[in-house]
Amino acid sequence: GRSLPLNGNPSSCPQTEQEIGEWAKEVLNQLGIQKPVSLVGYSYGCFVSSCVARAYPDIVDKMVMIAPAAVFAPIEWSWLWRAIVAGLLGDRGMEYFFTYM
């Protein structure tokens, strides 16, 4: 799950998908990593990894998602249908789907 920053102010954490991607790119830059990376996410980490891949696909080589969020909750057919259609429609469909979520 998400943790609070040392200063206790959650607003100093990335708040949007774009900000999460920017944060990850900044971490990689500060570490001196220049080539595309493989990301492994577990639960909420799957969401973070997907934000990075959507914002900066050029810095992601491979992704592994283990137990993405909501796997253990029942999934409604309407949600599944929207996810499939959004995936088929590409970027525009995925933007719609994330707005829907």
C-alpha positions as CSV (number, residue, x, y, z in Angstrom):
1,G,0.0,0.0,0.0
2,R,0.9,3.6,0.0
3,S,2.9,5.1,2.8
4,L,3.1,8.7,4.0
5,P,6.2,10.7,3.3
6,L,8.6,11.5,6.1
7,N,7.0,15.0,6.6
8,G,3.6,13.4,7.0
9,N,2.0,15.4,4.2
10,P,0.4,13.1,1.6
11,S,0.1,16.0,-0.9
12,S,3.9,15.9,-1.3
13,C,3.5,12.4,-2.9
14,P,2.7,11.9,-6.6
15,Q,-1.1,12.4,-6.9
16,T,-1.8,11.6,-10.5
17,E,-0.8,8.9,-13.0
18,Q,1.4,11.4,-14.8
19,E,3.1,12.5,-11.5
20,I,3.8,8.8,-10.6
21,G,5.4,8.3,-14.0
22,E,7.5,11.5,-13.6
23,W,8.6,10.4,-10.1
24,A,9.8,7.0,-11.4
25,K,11.6,8.6,-14.3
26,E,13.3,11.0,-11.9
27,V,14.4,8.2,-9.6
28,L,15.9,6.3,-12.6
29,N,17.7,9.4,-13.7
30,Q,19.1,10.1,-10.3
31,L,20.3,6.5,-10.2
32,G,22.1,7.0,-13.5
33,I,20.0,4.3,-15.3
34,Q,19.8,5.3,-18.9
35,K,18.5,2.2,-20.7
36,P,15.0,0.8,-20.5
37,V,14.2,-1.2,-17.3
38,S,12.1,-4.2,-16.4
39,L,9.4,-3.3,-13.8
40,V,7.9,-5.8,-11.4
41,G,4.8,-4.8,-9.5
42,Y,2.9,-6.5,-6.8
43,S,-0.7,-5.3,-5.9
44,Y,-0.5,-1.4,-5.9
45,G,2.9,-1.7,-7.5
46,C,1.1,-3.0,-10.6
47,F,-0.7,0.3,-10.8
48,V,2.5,2.2,-10.3
49,S,4.3,0.2,-13.0
50,S,1.4,0.7,-15.4
51,C,1.5,4.5,-14.8
52,V,5.2,4.5,-15.6
53,A,4.7,2.4,-18.8
54,R,1.8,4.6,-20.0
55,A,3.6,7.9,-19.2
56,Y,7.1,6.9,-20.5
57,P,6.9,3.7,-22.6
58,D,10.4,4.4,-23.9
59,I,12.0,3.7,-20.5
60,V,10.2,0.4,-19.9
61,D,11.5,-2.8,-21.5
62,K,9.3,-5.4,-19.8
63,M,6.7,-5.5,-17.1
64,V,5.6,-8.3,-14.7
65,M,2.4,-7.8,-12.7
66,I,1.8,-10.0,-9.7
67,A,-1.6,-9.9,-8.1
68,P,-2.8,-6.6,-9.6
69,A,-5.2,-4.7,-7.4
70,A,-8.8,-6.0,-7.3
71,V,-7.9,-9.5,-8.4
72,F,-9.5,-11.1,-5.4
73,A,-12.7,-9.0,-5.5
74,P,-15.6,-10.1,-7.7
75,I,-15.4,-8.5,-11.1
76,E,-18.6,-7.4,-12.7
77,W,-19.1,-8.2,-16.4
78,S,-19.8,-4.6,-17.3
79,W,-16.4,-3.6,-15.9
80,L,-14.7,-6.4,-17.7
81,W,-16.4,-5.5,-21.0
82,R,-15.4,-1.8,-20.6
83,A,-11.8,-2.9,-20.0
84,I,-11.7,-5.2,-23.1
85,V,-13.2,-2.5,-25.3
86,A,-10.9,0.2,-24.0
87,G,-7.9,-2.1,-24.6
88,L,-9.0,-2.6,-28.2
89,L,-9.4,1.1,-28.8
90,G,-5.8,1.9,-27.8
91,D,-4.7,5.0,-26.0
92,R,-8.0,6.9,-26.3
93,G,-9.9,3.9,-25.0
94,M,-7.5,3.5,-22.1
95,E,-7.8,7.2,-21.2
96,Y,-11.6,6.7,-21.2
97,F,-11.3,3.6,-19.0
98,F,-9.0,5.3,-16.5
99,T,-11.4,8.2,-16.3
100,Y,-14.2,5.7,-15.7
101,M,-12.3,4.0,-12.9
